[in-house]
Every structure is written in C-alpha cells, then in structure tokens.
Amino acid sequence: MALTIVGTRAITGGVDTHADVHVAAALDPIGGLLGVREFPATAAGYGRLLSWLGGFGTVCLAGIEGAGSYGAGLARRGTVAGVRVVEAGRVRPAGPPPPGHVRSA
C-alpha cells in the first residue's frame, strides 16, 4: 500500500489598501513572491482576495496597510476567516524626512 502525504504551505499576504481597490501580494514561507493581484474594496472583493490567497496554501498571516481605515473591512473579514491580521506600516519615500516629521527615539 502506498502512502500519500499531502502538504500545504503557509502563505503570508500583504495588502496595500485604497478607497476603491486593494492590491494583494502572496508570499511563500521564505518570502518568495507568488503573485500580485488587484481586488475591489468591497465585501465581495474581500472574499475574492482571501480566496485567491488561499489558492496558494494556508493563509497564516495578512499584513494590511490601513487596517484601521481603508483596510478595516478586509481586516475584519480576514479575522473572521481565522487569519492572523497585523497592521502593515506605510512605506515613506527615501530621502530626508518631511518638515515636521516625528521620529521615534
């Protein structure tokens, strides 16, 4: 008798959120890019985004930019689906900080 072992890989999602569209990236366990895709920022879009990520493996973590604003709906949907959701920091352009920028010590 042959034994078949079916494995699944842990997937991390990263999402750049905007008012009308969210851009998601799927990463493998060592940070390799598996794909990038846009989804509408709607309840149906959140479901499609999470399903798309799940097509690569088990979604264990999602870093969502703006999880308290534009990404709030997606963050809630991911949490309900059992995905660990974290706030992803916004990336500031390279160069000197803008006037009035507060730096942490």
N, C-alpha and C positions, 0 to 999 in steps of 0.2 A: 504494500500500500504506500502510495506517495503522499507526502505531507506538503501542503501548500501553505506558505507563510505570506500573508498579505500585510504589508506595512503601509503606514501613512506618514507623511512628513508634516512637521509643524510649520505653519505658514504665519508670517507676520505681514500685516497690511499697513500701509502708510497712506494717509488721505489728506490731500490739500483741498480745503473746503472754500467754496464761494457761494454767493447767493443763489445762483441758478444751476451750477454744475459742481460736482465733486470729482477730483482726479485721484484715482487709486493706483497704488503700486503694490504688487505682490512680491514678497521676498522669501527665498528658501531659508532653511535653518542656518546657513552660513552667510547670509546677506546677499546672495546672488539674485539679481533681478529676473523675475519670471514673466512679468508683463505689466503694462500700464494701460489704463482704460478710463474714459470719462463716463459719468453717470449723472442723470438729472438729480437735482437736490429736492427730491420728492419722496414720499413714503414708498412708492413703487421702485424708485431709483435706489433707495437704501437696500431694499430686498435684493435687487439685481446685483448690486455691488457686493453684498455679503455672499450671495450665491456664486458669483464669479470668483471671489477669493477662495471659497470653499472648493471650487473645482480643482485647485492646485494641491489641496490637502486639508488638514485640520487647522482652522484659523484659531491660533492660540492668543494672539495679541494684535491689537489695532492701535496705532498711533494716529490720532485725529487732531489736525490743526484746527483750533477754534472749537473745541468740544463743548465750550460753554456758549457759543454763539452760532455761526453758520453750520457747525458740525453737531449741534446739540441733538437734533433728531436722529442722525446716524449713530451718535454715541449711545442714545437710549436704545435704539433698535439692536445694536451690537451687544449691549449689556444683557438685554432680554434673551438674546440668542446664545448667551453663555460665553461670549468673547470678552477677554480682559481688555478694557479700553483705557488708554492713557492719553493725556494731553500732549501733543507734539508741539514743541516750540517753533515759533515762527523764525524763519531764517532772515537775518539782516544782511543787506548788501555789504560787500567788502569795502574797506576804506575806513576813514575816521568816523567816529560816531557823530550823529547829527547834533546840532546845538541843543542843549537841554537834556540829552540822553543820560539816563541814570545807570551807572554801572554798579554791579554788586561787588562788595569787597571780597 
